[in-house]
C-alpha cells in the first residue's frame, strides 16, 4: 500500500487494462456486433426460406435407415455371435444380478410376499456399513434417510435406485481406477483417453439411452450400462490427478530404496492419493444417481419411474414426493461419501488401524445388525414397509393443494414472467435461429466460433453443423439452441450478481455456498417438479428447470474468479477514488473474464442437458423427439437422430466456449 501511495498520481491506472490487452477485446466485440448486424439483415431478407422444417410424424431417409438398423439388430439378436453371446451375455448377467439384488432387498421373492431381507434388516445393514466407513453422524443420517423411503411410500423404488446406482458404480471403479492409474503413468494413455472422456462428459445424459437400446434392449441392463458410461469419467480423471499430485520427492525417495513400480503404487501413491480418489468416487456416485433416475425412460428400475409417470400425468403431488425421495437419497450419498473421505484421511495421517474400542463397537453392532436381519426374515412387521405409517400420501395431497393455491393466487405473476420471457427473449431469438435460412445460421455460427476461439473450434463447429444437417433435424436443433442460449444468458446474469456478491463478501459466501453445494447434488429430474408446478408444460418450464440446475455451478465459478483477483489491485483502485461499482465493473469483472467464460461453458453444458430433459414437460424440439423415440416404435430412428443432434450441439458449444476461455486466459 505504501509503495502504491508514493507513486506519481495516476488515478485511472487501476481502472483499465493495458492497450494491448484492451484492443483484442474491443476488436472481438466489434466483429461480433458486425456478425449480428449481418445476420439480422439476412433474416429480414430471407425469413422463412430454406429453414428445413420437419413434421412431427415425418421421417427422413436417414431416420428410416435408423429404424431399419434397429429392426436388423432385433432380428439378429439371437443369431449374431456378438449380439447374442457378448452383449446378450452382459445383458443377461446384469439383469440376473439386479433381479437377485431386488429379490434380496426390495421386491417380493417368490414364494415370499416380501423380499428375503425386509426393511428392518436393510436398515440395520446400511447403518452398520455407514458406521464402519463414515462414523456415527453419517449413520444417523443414513438411518433417518432410509426410514423416510418407507414413510414416504417409495421403499421399493428407492432401494431399486440404490441397486442400479451401486451396480454401475462397482463397474465404474473396476474400470476407472486402473484406467486412472494407467493415465497417471503414461502420457500415451492420457493422450488417447482424455478426448474420449471429454466427449463422454460433453454428451447430455439423454444421448446415451437410445443407442444402448440397440445393444441391450430395455430394462435393468440398459440402465446400468448407461449409468456406468455417464458416471465413469470423474473417477478416471480424479484418480489420475490424485496419483500425479503425490510429491515427486517422496516417489524418488521410495525408488532410491529399491522399490518396484508395483510396490511404489501400493505403498506410496495409492495411500497418499486415497482421499482424492474417494472424492472421485463421491463424484462418480452422484453422477450415477443422476443418470439412474433418467434411465427410467429405458425401463430402468428406481425412483425415476414414478417421477416420469407423475410428470406425464401432471400429478405434481406424486412428483414432489418421489422427487423428495431422490433428493434425500442424493444428500445421504453425498454426505456419507464425503465423511468417508475425511475419515480415510484422518486414518492415513494417524498411521494406525482402528482403536480397540472401535473394533469392539463394530463387532457388537454387527451382531445387532444380524439380529435385525433375522427378525426381518421371520416377522412380517419387520419385513413389510407398508405396515409403517404413510406420510407420502398426505404429503402428496397437501402438495397438490398448495400447488393449486399458488397457481390460482399467482396466476397473473407467473404468466406475466413466462410471457415476458417468451415474447421478449425466446420468440425473437428463435425467429432468428429457426426462421433464417440454414446456410445463413451456419455461417453466423462458424464466424462466431472463429472470432471467439479461432480456427480449431470453427472447424469442429463445421463438422457438428454438418452432422445436424445430415440427421435431418435442423429446425428442431435451432429451437433447442434457442432455449439453451436464453437459459444460459439468464444463468450468467444470476452468476454475475450472486458470484460478485459471494466473491466480495465472506458472509455471503458462507451463507450461500452450502445451498449451492446442496443444489449440485440434486439430480436434474427433480428440478422439473417446481418448474412445472409454477409455469405448466411450456418451453419456459424447461428453461426455468435449466436455470435452477445450471445456476449453482456457474455462480461458484464466478465467485471463485472474483475472489482470485489480486487484493492489491482492488485496494489500489479503491485508493484511487473508484466507487464500488467501478471496482466491480472496471477491475474485478475484467480480470475475472476467464472465470466468466468458463462459467458460461459449464452453464451451457448443464443447460443443454436440462433443456433436453425438459422435453418431458413441454420443452419440445429435440428433447420431445427423443422422448417420442422411447414411446413410439416408428419414431425410434427420429429419436436416435435427435440424440445425435444433441451430441453435436453439445460438442460445438463446448469447444467454442472452451477455446474462448483458453484465449481469455492467455490474454
C-alpha positions in Angstrom: 0.0 0.0 0.0 2.9 2.4 0.8 4.6 1.8 -2.5 1.4 2.5 -4.4 0.8 5.7 -2.4 4.3 7.0 -3.1 3.9 6.8 -6.9 3.0 9.8 -9.0 -0.7 10.2 -9.1 -2.4 8.0 -11.8 -6.0 7.6 -10.7 -7.1 5.9 -13.9 -4.4 3.2 -14.0 -6.1 0.7 -11.8 -9.4 1.0 -13.7 -8.1 0.0 -17.1 -6.1 -2.8 -18.7 -3.2 -2.1 -21.0 -4.0 -1.0 -24.6 -2.5 -4.3 -25.9 -5.0 -6.2 -23.7 -7.9 -4.0 -24.5 -7.5 -3.9 -28.2 -8.3 -7.6 -28.9 -11.3 -7.4 -26.6 -12.7 -4.3 -28.5 -12.0 -6.0 -31.8 -13.8 -9.1 -30.8 -16.8 -7.1 -29.7 -16.9 -5.1 -32.9 -16.6 -8.3 -35.0 -19.4 -10.0 -33.1 -21.6 -6.9 -33.5 -20.9 -6.9 -37.2 -21.8 -10.6 -37.4 -25.1 -9.9 -35.6 -25.9 -7.0 -37.8 -25.4 -9.0 -41.0 -27.5 -11.8 -39.5 -30.4 -9.5 -38.8 -30.3 -8.1 -42.4 -30.1 -11.6 -43.8 -33.1 -12.7 -41.7 -35.1 -9.7 -42.8 -34.4 -10.6 -46.5 -34.8 -14.4 -46.4 -37.1 -15.1 -43.5 -38.8 -18.4 -43.9 -36.6 -19.6 -46.7 -34.6 -22.9 -46.5 -35.4 -23.4 -42.8 -35.6 -27.2 -43.3 -38.7 -27.9 -41.1 -39.8 -31.5 -40.5 -43.2 -32.6 -39.3 -43.7 -34.4 -36.0 -44.5 -37.7 -37.7 -42.4 -37.2 -40.8 -39.1 -39.2 -41.3 -36.1 -38.5 -43.4 -34.3 -41.3 -45.3 -31.5 -41.3 -42.6 -34.1 -41.6 -39.8 -35.8 -44.5 -41.7 -32.4 -46.2 -42.0 -32.0 -46.0 -38.2 -35.4 -47.7 -37.9 -34.2 -50.4 -40.3 -31.0 -50.7 -38.2 -33.0 -51.3 -35.1 -35.1 -53.9 -36.9 -31.9 -55.6 -38.1 -30.5 -55.6 -34.6 -33.7 -57.2 -33.2 -33.7 -59.8 -36.0 -30.1 -60.7 -35.4 -30.2 -60.6 -31.6 -30.4 -64.4 -31.3 -28.3 -65.4 -34.3 -25.4 -62.9 -34.3 -22.4 -64.0 -32.1 -21.5 -60.6 -30.9 -25.1 -59.5 -30.1 -26.1 -62.9 -28.7 -23.1 -64.1 -26.8 -21.2 -60.8 -26.0 -23.8 -58.2 -25.5 -26.5 -60.8 -24.7 -24.3 -62.3 -22.0 -23.6 -58.9 -20.5 -27.3 -58.1 -20.6 -28.4 -61.4 -19.0 -25.7 -61.2 -16.4 -26.6 -57.6 -15.3 -30.4 -58.5 -15.4 -29.8 -61.5 -13.3 -27.6 -59.6 -10.8 -30.1 -56.7 -10.4 -33.0 -59.1 -10.2 -31.3 -61.1 -7.5 -30.5 -57.9 -5.6 -34.0 -56.7 -5.9 -35.4 -60.1 -4.6 -33.0 -59.8 -1.7 -33.7 -56.2 -0.7 -36.7 -54.6 -2.4 -39.1 -56.8 -4.3 -41.1 -59.9 -3.2 -39.0 -63.0 -3.6 -41.4 -65.8 -4.7 -43.0 -67.6 -2.9 -42.3 -65.0 -0.1 -44.7 -62.0 -0.3 -41.8 -59.8 0.8 -38.0 -59.6 0.0 -35.6 -62.0 1.5 -34.4 -59.2 3.8 -37.1 -56.9 5.0 -36.9 -53.2 5.7 -35.6 -53.6 9.2 -32.7 -55.8 8.1 -31.8 -53.5 5.2 -31.9 -50.5 7.6 -29.6 -52.3 10.0 -27.1 -53.3 7.3 -27.0 -49.8 5.9 -26.4 -48.4 9.4 -23.6 -50.8 10.2 -21.8 -50.2 6.9 -22.1 -46.5 7.3 -20.7 -46.6 10.8 -17.8 -48.7 9.7 -16.9 -46.4 6.8 -18.0 -42.9 7.8 -18.8 -42.6 11.5 -21.7 -42.0 13.9 -23.1 -38.8 12.4 -23.4 -40.2 9.0 -25.0 -43.3 10.5 -27.8 -41.2 12.0 -28.3 -39.5 8.6 -28.5 -42.9 6.8 -30.9 -44.3 9.3 -33.3 -41.3 9.0 -33.0 -41.2 5.2 -33.6 -44.9 4.8 -36.6 -44.8 7.1 -38.0 -41.9 5.1 -38.1 -44.1 2.0 -40.6 -46.3 3.7 -42.6 -43.5 5.3 -42.9 -41.7 2.0 -44.3 -44.8 0.3 -41.3 -45.4 -2.0 -39.3 -48.0 -0.3 -39.0 -50.5 -3.2 -38.3 -47.7 -5.8 -35.7 -46.1 -3.5 -33.8 -49.4 -2.9 -34.1 -50.2 -6.6 -32.4 -46.9 -7.4 -29.6 -47.7 -5.0 -29.2 -51.1 -6.5 -28.8 -49.7 -10.0 -26.6 -46.9 -8.8 -24.2 -49.1 -6.9 -24.1 -51.8 -9.5 -22.9 -49.2 -12.0 -20.5 -47.6 -9.5 -18.9 -51.0 -8.8 -18.1 -51.4 -12.5 -17.0 -47.8 -12.7 -14.4 -48.4 -10.0 -13.4 -51.7 -11.6 -12.7 -50.0 -14.9 -12.0 -46.4 -13.8 -9.3 -46.8 -11.1 -7.0 -49.0 -13.2 -7.5 -46.6 -16.1 -6.7 -43.6 -14.0 -3.6 -45.4 -12.8 -2.6 -46.0 -16.4 -3.2 -42.4 -17.3 -1.1 -41.2 -14.4 1.8 -43.4 -15.5 1.6 -43.0 -19.3 1.4 -39.9 -21.4 0.3 -42.0 -24.4 -2.6 -43.4 -22.5 -3.6 -39.9 -21.3 -3.4 -38.7 -24.9 -5.8 -41.4 -26.1 -8.2 -41.5 -23.2 -8.6 -37.8 -22.5 -10.6 -36.9 -25.7 -12.9 -39.9 -25.1 -13.6 -38.6 -21.5 -14.2 -35.1 -22.9 -16.8 -36.4 -25.3 -18.4 -38.6 -22.6 -18.7 -35.6 -20.2 -19.9 -33.3 -23.0 -22.8 -35.5 -24.1 -26.1 -34.8 -22.4 -27.4 -37.8 -20.4 -30.4 -38.4 -22.8 -28.0 -39.2 -25.6 -26.7 -42.4 -24.0 -30.1 -44.1 -23.8 -31.4 -44.8 -27.3 -28.2 -46.2 -28.7 -27.9 -48.6 -25.8 -31.4 -50.0 -26.5 -30.0 -51.4 -29.8 -27.4 -53.5 -27.9 -29.2 -54.2 -24.6 -32.9 -53.7 -25.3 -34.8 -52.0 -22.4 -34.6 -52.9 -18.8 -32.1 -53.0 -15.9 -29.1 -53.9 -18.0 -29.5 -50.8 -20.3 -30.0 -48.6 -17.2 -26.8 -50.0 -15.6 -24.7 -49.6 -18.7 -26.0 -46.1 -19.4 -25.2 -45.1 -15.8 -21.8 -46.7 -16.0 -20.8 -44.8 -19.1 -22.1 -41.5 -17.8 -20.5 -41.9 -14.3 -17.1 -43.3 -15.4 -15.2 -40.0 -16.3 -15.0 -38.5 -12.8 -13.3 -41.4 -11.1 -10.8 -41.8 -14.0 -9.8 -38.2 -14.1 -9.6 -37.7 -10.3 -7.7 -40.9 -9.8 -5.1 -39.8 -12.4 -5.0 -36.4 -10.8 -4.5 -37.8 -7.3 -1.7 -40.0 -8.3 0.1 -37.2 -10.3 -0.2 -35.0 -7.2 1.9 -37.3 -5.0 5.2 -35.5 -4.1 7.9 -36.3 -6.6 10.4 -36.1 -3.8 8.6 -38.9 -1.9 8.5 -41.0 -5.1 12.2 -40.6 -5.7 13.0 -41.5 -2.1 11.0 -44.6 -2.4 12.6 -45.6 -5.7 16.1 -45.0 -4.2 15.3 -47.6 -1.6 14.8 -50.2 -4.4 11.0 -50.3 -4.6 9.5 -51.7 -7.8 6.7 -49.8 -9.7 4.1 -52.1 -8.1 5.5 -51.5 -4.6 5.6 -47.8 -5.2 2.0 -47.8 -6.3 0.7 -49.9 -3.4 2.8 -48.5 -0.6 3.1 -44.8 -1.5 1.0 -43.5 -4.4 -2.4 -45.1 -3.6 -2.3 -44.5 0.1 -1.3 -40.8 -0.3 -3.9 -40.3 -3.1 -6.6 -42.2 -1.2 -8.6 -39.1 -0.1 -8.5 -37.7 -3.6 -9.6 -41.0 -5.1 -12.5 -41.1 -2.6 -13.6 -37.7 -3.8 -13.6 -39.1 -7.3 -15.8 -42.0 -6.0 -18.1 -39.4 -4.5 -18.4 -37.6 -7.8 -19.0 -40.9 -9.6 -21.7 -41.9 -7.2 -23.5 -38.6 -7.6 -23.3 -38.8 -11.4 -24.5 -42.4 -11.3 -27.5 -41.4 -9.2 -28.4 -38.6 -11.6 -28.2 -41.0 -14.6 -30.0 -43.9 -12.9 -33.1 -41.7 -12.4 -33.2 -40.7 -16.1 -32.7 -44.4 -17.1 -36.3 -44.9 -16.1 -37.0 -43.9 -19.7 -35.5 -47.3 -20.8 -37.5 -49.1 -18.1 -34.7 -48.9 -15.5 -36.0 -49.7 -12.0 -35.9 -47.0 -9.4 -37.4 -43.7 -8.4 -37.2 -42.3 -11.9 -40.3 -44.3 -12.9 -42.8 -42.7 -10.5 -41.3 -39.2 -11.3 -41.7 -39.8 -15.1 -45.3 -41.1 -14.6 -46.2 -38.2 -12.4 -44.7 -35.6 -14.8 -46.5 -37.1 -17.8 -49.8 -37.0 -15.9 -49.1 -33.6 -14.5 -49.5 -35.0 -10.9 -47.4 -32.5 -9.0 -48.1 -34.1 -5.6 -46.8 -37.5 -6.5 -43.9 -36.0 -8.5 -42.9 -33.9 -5.5 -42.9 -36.9 -3.1 -40.9 -39.1 -5.4 -38.6 -36.2 -6.1 -38.2 -35.6 -2.4 -37.1 -39.2 -2.0 -34.5 -38.7 -4.8 -33.2 -35.5 -3.0 -32.9 -37.4 0.3 -31.0 -40.2 -1.5 -28.6 -37.7 -3.1 -27.9 -35.9 0.2 -27.4 -39.2 2.0 -24.9 -40.5 -0.5 -23.1 -37.2 -0.8 -22.7 -36.6 2.9 -21.8 -40.2 3.6 -19.1 -40.4 0.9 -17.7 -37.1 2.0 -17.5 -38.2 5.6 -15.8 -41.5 4.5 -13.2 -39.4 2.6 -12.5 -37.3 5.7 -12.2 -40.5 7.9 -9.9 -42.1 5.4 -7.6 -39.0 5.5 -7.6 -39.0 9.4 -6.7 -42.7 9.5 -3.9 -42.1 6.9 -2.4 -39.3 8.9 -2.7 -41.2 12.2 -0.9 -44.2 10.5 -2.7 -46.8 12.6 -5.7 -49.1 12.5 -8.9 -48.5 14.3 -8.5 -48.5 18.1 -9.6 -51.5 20.1 -12.8 -49.9 21.5 -14.0 -49.1 17.9 -13.4 -52.7 16.9 -15.5 -53.9 19.8 -18.3 -51.5 18.9 -18.2 -52.7 15.3 -18.4 -56.3 16.4 -21.3 -55.6 18.8 -23.3 -53.6 16.2 -22.6 -56.4 13.6 -24.3 -58.8 16.0 -27.3 -56.4 16.3 -27.5 -56.0 12.5 -27.6 -59.8 12.1 -30.4 -60.0 14.7 -32.3 -57.3 12.7 -31.8 -59.3 9.5 -33.2 -62.4 11.3 -36.2 -60.5 12.5 -36.9 -59.1 9.0 -36.9 -62.7 7.6 -39.1 -64.1 10.3 -41.7 -61.4 11.1 -43.9 -59.6 8.7 -43.9 -56.4 10.7 -40.1 -56.2 10.3 -40.3 -57.1 6.6 -43.2 -55.2 5.0 -42.5 -51.4 4.8 -46.2 -50.8 4.0 -47.0 -51.5 7.7 -45.2 -48.4 8.7 -47.1 -45.0 8.9 -47.8 -43.5 5.5 -46.6 -39.9 5.2 -46.3 -39.8 1.4 -50.0 -39.8 0.6 -50.9 -36.9 2.8 -47.8 -35.0 1.7 -48.7 -35.6 -2.0 -52.3 -34.3 -1.3 -51.0 -31.3 0.5 -48.5 -30.5 -2.2 -51.2 -30.7 -4.9 -53.5 -28.4 -2.9 -50.6 -26.0 -2.3 -49.7 -26.0 -6.0 -53.4 -25.3 -7.0 -53.5 -22.4 -4.5 -50.2 -21.0 -5.8 -51.3 -21.4 -9.4 -54.6 -19.7 -8.7 -53.2 -17.0 -6.5 -50.2 -16.0 -8.5 -51.6 -16.9 -12.0 -51.0 -13.3 -13.2 -47.5 -13.1 -11.9 -46.3 -16.5 -13.2 -48.0 -15.9 -16.6 -46.5 -12.5 -16.8 -43.0 -13.8 -16.1 -43.5 -16.6 -18.7 -44.9 -14.3 -21.3 -42.3 -11.6 -20.8 -39.5 -14.2 -21.3 -41.3 -15.9 -24.2 -42.1 -12.8 -26.2 -39.1 -10.7 -25.1 -36.4 -13.3 -25.4 -37.4 -16.7 -26.7 -39.6 -15.8 -29.7 -37.2 -13.1 -31.2 -34.1 -15.4 -30.9 -36.0 -18.4 -32.1 -37.2 -16.5 -35.1 -33.6 -15.5 -35.9 -32.3 -19.1 -35.5 -35.2 -21.2 -36.8 -36.6 -18.8 -39.4 -33.4 -17.8 -41.0 -32.0 -19.9 -43.9 -29.9 -22.8 -42.6 -26.9 -21.6 -44.6 -27.1 -18.1 -43.0 -27.3 -19.5 -39.5 -24.4 -21.9 -40.2 -22.3 -19.0 -41.5 -23.1 -16.9 -38.4 -22.2 -19.8 -36.0 -19.0 -20.5 -37.8 -18.0 -16.9 -37.9 -18.8 -16.6 -34.2 -16.8 -19.7 -33.4 -13.8 -18.3 -35.3 -14.0 -14.8 -33.6 -14.3 -16.3 -30.1 -11.9 -19.2 -30.4 -10.0 -19.4 -33.7 -9.8 -21.9 -36.5 -10.0 -25.1 -34.4 -13.4 -24.5 -32.9 -14.6 -23.2 -36.2 -13.6 -26.5 -37.9 -15.2 -28.5 -35.1 -18.4 -26.4 -35.4 -18.5 -27.0 -39.2 -18.4 -30.8 -38.6 -21.1 -30.6 -35.9 -23.4 -28.4 -38.1 -22.8 -30.9 -40.9 -24.0 -33.7 -38.6 -27.1 -31.8 -37.6 -27.9 -31.2 -41.3 -27.3 -34.9 -42.0 -29.7 -36.2 -39.4 -32.5 -34.0 -40.8 -33.4 -32.1 -37.6 -32.0 -28.6 -38.3 -35.0 -26.6 -37.2 -35.6 -28.6 -34.0 -31.9 -28.2 -33.3 -32.2 -24.4 -33.7 -35.2 -24.3 -31.3 -33.2 -26.3 -28.7 -30.3 -24.0 -29.3 -32.6 -21.0 -28.7 -33.7 -22.3 -25.3 -30.1 -23.2 -24.4 -28.8 -19.7 -25.2 -31.7 -17.9 -23.4 -31.3 -20.1 -20.3 -27.6 -19.7 -20.4 -27.9 -15.9 -20.6 -30.2 -15.8 -17.6 -27.9 -18.2 -15.7 -24.9 -15.9 -16.4 -26.9 -12.9 -15.1 -27.6 -14.7 -11.9 -24.0 -16.0 -11.8 -22.6 -12.4 -12.1 -25.0 -11.0 -9.5 -24.5 -13.7 -6.9 -20.9 -14.6 -7.8 -19.8 -11.0 -7.3 -21.6 -10.8 -4.0 -20.0 -14.0 -2.8 -16.6 -13.1 -4.1 -16.6 -9.8 -2.3 -18.3 -10.9 0.9 -17.2 -13.8 3.1 -20.5 -13.8 4.9 -22.4 -14.2 1.7 -20.1 -17.0 0.6 -20.6 -18.7 3.9 -24.4 -18.4 3.7 -24.8 -19.3 0.0 -22.2 -21.9 -0.7 -23.8 -24.7 1.3 -27.1 -24.1 -0.6 -25.2 -24.2 -3.9 -23.4 -27.4 -2.9 -26.7 -28.9 -2.0 -28.2 -27.8 -5.3 -25.4 -29.5 -7.2 -26.2 -32.8 -5.5 -29.8 -32.9 -6.7 -30.4 -35.0 -9.9 -31.9 -33.0 -12.8 -35.2 -34.7 -12.8 -36.1 -33.1 -9.5 -35.8 -29.6 -10.9 -38.7 -30.3 -13.3 -41.2 -30.6 -10.5 -41.2 -27.0 -9.1 -40.8 -25.5 -12.6 -43.8 -27.5 -13.8 -45.9 -26.5 -10.7 -45.3 -22.8 -11.3 -45.4 -22.5 -15.1 -47.2 -25.5 -16.5 -46.0 -27.6 -19.5 -44.2 -25.0 -21.7 -40.8 -24.1 -23.2 -40.3 -21.7 -20.4 -40.7 -24.5 -17.8 -37.7 -26.3 -19.3 -35.7 -23.0 -19.2 -36.6 -22.4 -15.5 -35.5 -26.0 -14.6 -32.3 -25.5 -16.6 -31.5 -22.3 -14.7 -32.1 -24.0 -11.4 -29.9 -26.9 -12.4 -27.0 -24.9 -14.0 -27.0 -21.9 -11.7 -25.1 -23.3 -8.7 -22.0 -24.4 -10.8 -21.9 -21.1 -12.7 -22.3 -18.9 -9.5 -19.5 -20.8 -7.7 -17.1 -20.4 -10.7 -17.7 -16.6 -10.9 -17.4 -16.2 -7.1 -14.0 -18.1 -7.2 -12.9 -15.9 -10.2 -13.8 -12.7 -8.4 -12.0 -13.8 -5.2 -9.0 -14.7 -7.3 -8.5 -11.1 -8.4 -5.4 -9.6 -6.6 -6.5 -7.8 -3.4 -3.6 -5.3 -4.1 -5.2 -4.3 -7.4 -8.6 -3.9 -5.7 -7.1 -1.8 -2.9 -5.2 0.3 -5.5 -8.4 1.0 -7.4 -10.3 1.9 -4.2 -7.4 4.2 -3.1 -7.6 6.0 -6.5 -11.2 7.0 -5.6 -13.1 4.3 -7.5 -16.6 3.6 -6.3 -17.7 0.0 -5.5 -19.5 -0.3 -8.8 -16.4 1.0 -10.7 -14.2 -1.5 -8.9 -16.5 -4.4 -9.9 -17.1 -3.3 -13.5 -13.6 -1.9 -14.3 -11.4 -4.2 -12.3 -12.8 -7.4 -10.9 -15.1 -8.5 -13.7 -12.5 -7.8 -16.5 -9.7 -9.5 -14.5 -12.1 -12.5 -13.9 -13.1 -12.7 -17.5 -11.6 -16.2 -17.9 -13.7 -17.4 -15.0 -16.8 -15.9 -16.6 -16.1 -17.7 -19.9 -15.5 -20.9 -18.0 -18.8 -20.4 -16.1 -20.5 -19.8 -19.4 -19.0 -23.1 -20.7 -20.2 -25.1 -17.8 -23.6 -23.3 -17.8 -24.1 -24.1 -21.5 -23.5 -27.8 -21.0 -25.7 -28.0 -17.8 -28.4 -26.1 -19.5 -28.3 -28.1 -22.7 -28.6 -31.3 -20.7 -31.6 -30.0 -18.7 -33.4 -28.3 -21.7 -33.4 -31.7 -23.4 -34.9 -33.4 -20.4 -37.4 -30.6 -20.4 -39.0 -32.3 -23.4 -40.9 -34.2 -20.7 -42.7 -31.0 -19.6 -43.4 -29.2 -22.8 -39.9 -28.2 -23.8 -40.5 -29.6 -27.3 -37.8 -29.7 -30.1 -35.0 -32.3 -29.7 -36.0 -33.3 -26.2 -39.5 -34.1 -27.2 -38.3 -36.0 -30.2 -36.0 -38.2 -28.0 -38.9 -39.0 -25.7 -41.1 -39.8 -28.7 -38.4 -42.3 -29.8 -38.8 -44.1 -26.5 -42.6 -44.1 -26.6 -43.3 -44.9 -30.3 -41.5 -47.6 -32.2 -42.0 -45.9 -35.6 -40.2 -42.8 -34.3 -37.2 -44.7 -32.8 -35.0 -43.6 -35.7 -36.0 -40.0 -35.4 -35.4 -40.1 -31.6 -31.9 -41.6 -32.2 -31.2 -38.9 -34.8 -32.3 -36.3 -32.2 -29.8 -37.8 -29.7 -27.0 -37.4 -32.4 -28.0 -33.8 -33.0 -27.9 -33.1 -29.2 -24.4 -34.6 -29.0 -23.3 -32.4 -32.0 -24.8 -29.3 -30.3 -23.1 -30.1 -27.1 -19.7 -30.7 -28.7 -19.9 -27.5 -30.7 -20.9 -25.3 -27.8 -18.3 -26.9 -25.5 -15.5 -26.4 -28.0 -16.4 -22.8 -28.7 -16.5 -21.8 -25.1 -13.5 -23.9 -24.1 -11.3 -22.2 -26.7 -12.8 -18.8 -25.8 -11.9 -19.4 -22.2 -8.4 -20.5 -23.1 -7.9 -17.4 -25.3 -9.1 -15.2 -22.4 -6.7 -16.9 -20.0 -3.8 -16.2 -22.4 -4.8 -12.6 -22.6 
